Amino acid sequence: MMKIFYSSASPYSTKVRMAAHFAGLAAQSVATDTNADPAELLAANPLGKIPTLLTDDGLAVFDSRAIMNYIDRQTRGSLYPRNAAKRTEVDVLEATADGICDSLLAIVYERRLRPEEKIHQPWIDRQWEKAERALDHLEANMPRLGKKPNAGHFALAAMLRYIELRFAGKWQRGRPKLKRFLSRFEAVFPDYAQFKD
């Protein structure tokens, strides 16, 4: 069976695992501590990053968007629309949600990995400004969510789960549509509950 090396706190892992589940791609989720440099992960991905997907025949696919595209190809277009204009919309939504996660993770790592006296607050402020601008953009341009979620919806749901995990109470004000998105998403993807923790 395929394996997805993941961390439960990683929004990119959450996105990929939800998408694989939705698309019906059978994959075993393998909780992974990247700080421990596990041999199986490093053998599959020399960068030692998650998520990494390892196929039955030993093909390793890494970077969450590469994995999403792999899942889409393996499941006959279950995650991305075929229409070029609609595909671009989904790609941009996914990139926006992932980009917010990039900024949020930069803040988390700055606080977690540096000694307190070396934490660079202007860097944190800059990353938070990027995240807030993108959140406001999403609020003003909320993606339509029909009966079938796409890759962008999975990325957005994973980002909202992560921002609530790490920045609870700091992002919702003035963004009612984003606040409601997860309940709307769960209505079309009821298995979301399995990925909340």
Salt bridges, closest charged atoms under 4 A:
GLU40 OE2 - LYS3 NZ 2.54
ASP91 OD1 - ARG87 NE 3.02
GLU94 OE2 - LYS15 NZ 2.82
ASP98 OD2 - LYS15 NZ 2.79
ASP98 OD2 - ARG65 NE 3.16
GLU110 OE1 - ARG114 NE 2.92
GLU132 OE2 - ARG175 NH2 3.47
ASP136 OD1 - ARG175 NE 2.82
GLU186 OE1 - LYS196 NZ 3.31
ASP191 OD2 - HIS21 NE2 2.74
